[in-house]
């Protein structure tokens, strides 16, 4: 599987990831990242909804903890 180069760049005190660094784009918001995932731009990621209905980007499971969004 391809290496996942997207990283979390900002998060709230609660741990909610709010911004991501995407190669070639710089820092983008959680909402923009979720939009791109839903449009198929990042096949190694998917979007889930939390109990408040917010779209949360997640890396697809592949057995490695080293490339998870933290």
MODELLER restraints for C-alpha pairs under 7 A, 6 or more apart:
rsr = mdl.restraints
at = mdl.atoms
rsr.add(forms.Gaussian(group=physical.xy_distance, feature=features.Distance(at['CA:4:A'], at['CA:67:A']), mean=6.03, stdev=0.5))
rsr.add(forms.Gaussian(group=physical.xy_distance, feature=features.Distance(at['CA:5:A'], at['CA:23:A']), mean=6.95, stdev=0.5))
rsr.add(forms.Gaussian(group=physical.xy_distance, feature=features.Distance(at['CA:6:A'], at['CA:20:A']), mean=6.77, stdev=0.5))
rsr.add(forms.Gaussian(group=physical.xy_distance, feature=features.Distance(at['CA:6:A'], at['CA:21:A']), mean=5.70, stdev=0.5))
rsr.add(forms.Gaussian(group=physical.xy_distance, feature=features.Distance(at['CA:6:A'], at['CA:22:A']), mean=4.99, stdev=0.5))
rsr.add(forms.Gaussian(group=physical.xy_distance, feature=features.Distance(at['CA:6:A'], at['CA:23:A']), mean=6.82, stdev=0.5))
rsr.add(forms.Gaussian(group=physical.xy_distance, feature=features.Distance(at['CA:7:A'], at['CA:20:A']), mean=5.56, stdev=0.5))
rsr.add(forms.Gaussian(group=physical.xy_distance, feature=features.Distance(at['CA:7:A'], at['CA:21:A']), mean=5.28, stdev=0.5))
rsr.add(forms.Gaussian(group=physical.xy_distance, feature=features.Distance(at['CA:7:A'], at['CA:22:A']), mean=7.00, stdev=0.5))
rsr.add(forms.Gaussian(group=physical.xy_distance, feature=features.Distance(at['CA:7:A'], at['CA:69:A']), mean=6.20, stdev=0.5))
rsr.add(forms.Gaussian(group=physical.xy_distance, feature=features.Distance(at['CA:8:A'], at['CA:17:A']), mean=6.47, stdev=0.5))
rsr.add(forms.Gaussian(group=physical.xy_distance, feature=features.Distance(at['CA:8:A'], at['CA:19:A']), mean=6.09, stdev=0.5))
rsr.add(forms.Gaussian(group=physical.xy_distance, feature=features.Distance(at['CA:8:A'], at['CA:20:A']), mean=4.42, stdev=0.5))
rsr.add(forms.Gaussian(group=physical.xy_distance, feature=features.Distance(at['CA:8:A'], at['CA:21:A']), mean=6.22, stdev=0.5))
rsr.add(forms.Gaussian(group=physical.xy_distance, feature=features.Distance(at['CA:8:A'], at['CA:69:A']), mean=6.35, stdev=0.5))
rsr.add(forms.Gaussian(group=physical.xy_distance, feature=features.Distance(at['CA:8:A'], at['CA:70:A']), mean=6.29, stdev=0.5))
rsr.add(forms.Gaussian(group=physical.xy_distance, feature=features.Distance(at['CA:9:A'], at['CA:19:A']), mean=5.43, stdev=0.5))
rsr.add(forms.Gaussian(group=physical.xy_distance, feature=features.Distance(at['CA:9:A'], at['CA:20:A']), mean=4.95, stdev=0.5))
rsr.add(forms.Gaussian(group=physical.xy_distance, feature=features.Distance(at['CA:9:A'], at['CA:21:A']), mean=5.86, stdev=0.5))
rsr.add(forms.Gaussian(group=physical.xy_distance, feature=features.Distance(at['CA:10:A'], at['CA:17:A']), mean=6.16, stdev=0.5))
rsr.add(forms.Gaussian(group=physical.xy_distance, feature=features.Distance(at['CA:10:A'], at['CA:18:A']), mean=5.61, stdev=0.5))
rsr.add(forms.Gaussian(group=physical.xy_distance, feature=features.Distance(at['CA:10:A'], at['CA:19:A']), mean=5.00, stdev=0.5))
rsr.add(forms.Gaussian(group=physical.xy_distance, feature=features.Distance(at['CA:10:A'], at['CA:20:A']), mean=6.91, stdev=0.5))
rsr.add(forms.Gaussian(group=physical.xy_distance, feature=features.Distance(at['CA:11:A'], at['CA:17:A']), mean=4.24, stdev=0.5))
rsr.add(forms.Gaussian(group=physical.xy_distance, feature=features.Distance(at['CA:11:A'], at['CA:18:A']), mean=5.04, stdev=0.5))
rsr.add(forms.Gaussian(group=physical.xy_distance, feature=features.Distance(at['CA:11:A'], at['CA:19:A']), mean=6.84, stdev=0.5))
rsr.add(forms.Gaussian(group=physical.xy_distance, feature=features.Distance(at['CA:12:A'], at['CA:18:A']), mean=6.90, stdev=0.5))
rsr.add(forms.Gaussian(group=physical.xy_distance, feature=features.Distance(at['CA:18:A'], at['CA:29:A']), mean=5.95, stdev=0.5))
rsr.add(forms.Gaussian(group=physical.xy_distance, feature=features.Distance(at['CA:18:A'], at['CA:30:A']), mean=5.07, stdev=0.5))
rsr.add(forms.Gaussian(group=physical.xy_distance, feature=features.Distance(at['CA:19:A'], at['CA:27:A']), mean=6.41, stdev=0.5))
rsr.add(forms.Gaussian(group=physical.xy_distance, feature=features.Distance(at['CA:19:A'], at['CA:28:A']), mean=5.53, stdev=0.5))
rsr.add(forms.Gaussian(group=physical.xy_distance, feature=features.Distance(at['CA:19:A'], at['CA:29:A']), mean=4.40, stdev=0.5))
rsr.add(forms.Gaussian(group=physical.xy_distance, feature=features.Distance(at['CA:19:A'], at['CA:30:A']), mean=5.31, stdev=0.5))
rsr.add(forms.Gaussian(group=physical.xy_distance, feature=features.Distance(at['CA:20:A'], at['CA:27:A']), mean=5.40, stdev=0.5))
rsr.add(forms.Gaussian(group=physical.xy_distance, feature=features.Distance(at['CA:20:A'], at['CA:28:A']), mean=5.42, stdev=0.5))
rsr.add(forms.Gaussian(group=physical.xy_distance, feature=features.Distance(at['CA:20:A'], at['CA:29:A']), mean=6.31, stdev=0.5))
rsr.add(forms.Gaussian(group=physical.xy_distance, feature=features.Distance(at['CA:20:A'], at['CA:30:A']), mean=6.79, stdev=0.5))
rsr.add(forms.Gaussian(group=physical.xy_distance, feature=features.Distance(at['CA:21:A'], at['CA:27:A']), mean=4.39, stdev=0.5))
rsr.add(forms.Gaussian(group=physical.xy_distance, feature=features.Distance(at['CA:21:A'], at['CA:28:A']), mean=6.43, stdev=0.5))
rsr.add(forms.Gaussian(group=physical.xy_distance, feature=features.Distance(at['CA:34:A'], at['CA:47:A']), mean=6.27, stdev=0.5))
rsr.add(forms.Gaussian(group=physical.xy_distance, feature=features.Distance(at['CA:34:A'], at['CA:55:A']), mean=6.60, stdev=0.5))
rsr.add(forms.Gaussian(group=physical.xy_distance, feature=features.Distance(at['CA:34:A'], at['CA:56:A']), mean=6.97, stdev=0.5))
rsr.add(forms.Gaussian(group=physical.xy_distance, feature=features.Distance(at['CA:34:A'], at['CA:57:A']), mean=5.78, stdev=0.5))
rsr.add(forms.Gaussian(group=physical.xy_distance, feature=features.Distance(at['CA:36:A'], at['CA:42:A']), mean=6.78, stdev=0.5))
rsr.add(forms.Gaussian(group=physical.xy_distance, feature=features.Distance(at['CA:37:A'], at['CA:45:A']), mean=6.43, stdev=0.5))
rsr.add(forms.Gaussian(group=physical.xy_distance, feature=features.Distance(at['CA:37:A'], at['CA:46:A']), mean=6.22, stdev=0.5))
rsr.add(forms.Gaussian(group=physical.xy_distance, feature=features.Distance(at['CA:44:A'], at['CA:59:A']), mean=6.01, stdev=0.5))
rsr.add(forms.Gaussian(group=physical.xy_distance, feature=features.Distance(at['CA:44:A'], at['CA:60:A']), mean=5.48, stdev=0.5))
rsr.add(forms.Gaussian(group=physical.xy_distance, feature=features.Distance(at['CA:45:A'], at['CA:57:A']), mean=6.76, stdev=0.5))
rsr.add(forms.Gaussian(group=physical.xy_distance, feature=features.Distance(at['CA:45:A'], at['CA:58:A']), mean=5.54, stdev=0.5))
rsr.add(forms.Gaussian(group=physical.xy_distance, feature=features.Distance(at['CA:45:A'], at['CA:59:A']), mean=4.26, stdev=0.5))
rsr.add(forms.Gaussian(group=physical.xy_distance, feature=features.Distance(at['CA:45:A'], at['CA:60:A']), mean=5.04, stdev=0.5))
rsr.add(forms.Gaussian(group=physical.xy_distance, feature=features.Distance(at['CA:46:A'], at['CA:57:A']), mean=5.84, stdev=0.5))
rsr.add(forms.Gaussian(group=physical.xy_distance, feature=features.Distance(at['CA:46:A'], at['CA:58:A']), mean=5.39, stdev=0.5))
rsr.add(forms.Gaussian(group=physical.xy_distance, feature=features.Distance(at['CA:46:A'], at['CA:59:A']), mean=6.29, stdev=0.5))
rsr.add(forms.Gaussian(group=physical.xy_distance, feature=features.Distance(at['CA:46:A'], at['CA:60:A']), mean=6.36, stdev=0.5))
rsr.add(forms.Gaussian(group=physical.xy_distance, feature=features.Distance(at['CA:47:A'], at['CA:55:A']), mean=6.09, stdev=0.5))
rsr.add(forms.Gaussian(group=physical.xy_distance, feature=features.Distance(at['CA:47:A'], at['CA:56:A']), mean=5.39, stdev=0.5))
rsr.add(forms.Gaussian(group=physical.xy_distance, feature=features.Distance(at['CA:47:A'], at['CA:57:A']), mean=4.54, stdev=0.5))
rsr.add(forms.Gaussian(group=physical.xy_distance, feature=features.Distance(at['CA:47:A'], at['CA:58:A']), mean=5.92, stdev=0.5))
rsr.add(forms.Gaussian(group=physical.xy_distance, feature=features.Distance(at['CA:48:A'], at['CA:55:A']), mean=5.69, stdev=0.5))
rsr.add(forms.Gaussian(group=physical.xy_distance, feature=features.Distance(at['CA:48:A'], at['CA:56:A']), mean=5.21, stdev=0.5))
rsr.add(forms.Gaussian(group=physical.xy_distance, feature=features.Distance(at['CA:48:A'], at['CA:57:A']), mean=6.54, stdev=0.5))
rsr.add(forms.Gaussian(group=physical.xy_distance, feature=features.Distance(at['CA:49:A'], at['CA:55:A']), mean=4.66, stdev=0.5))
rsr.add(forms.Gaussian(group=physical.xy_distance, feature=features.Distance(at['CA:49:A'], at['CA:56:A']), mean=5.82, stdev=0.5))
rsr.add(forms.Gaussian(group=physical.xy_distance, feature=features.Distance(at['CA:50:A'], at['CA:56:A']), mean=6.84, stdev=0.5))
rsr.add(forms.Gaussian(group=physical.xy_distance, feature=features.Distance(at['CA:58:A'], at['CA:69:A']), mean=6.69, stdev=0.5))
rsr.add(forms.Gaussian(group=physical.xy_distance, feature=features.Distance(at['CA:59:A'], at['CA:68:A']), mean=5.89, stdev=0.5))
rsr.add(forms.Gaussian(group=physical.xy_distance, feature=features.Distance(at['CA:59:A'], at['CA:69:A']), mean=6.39, stdev=0.5))
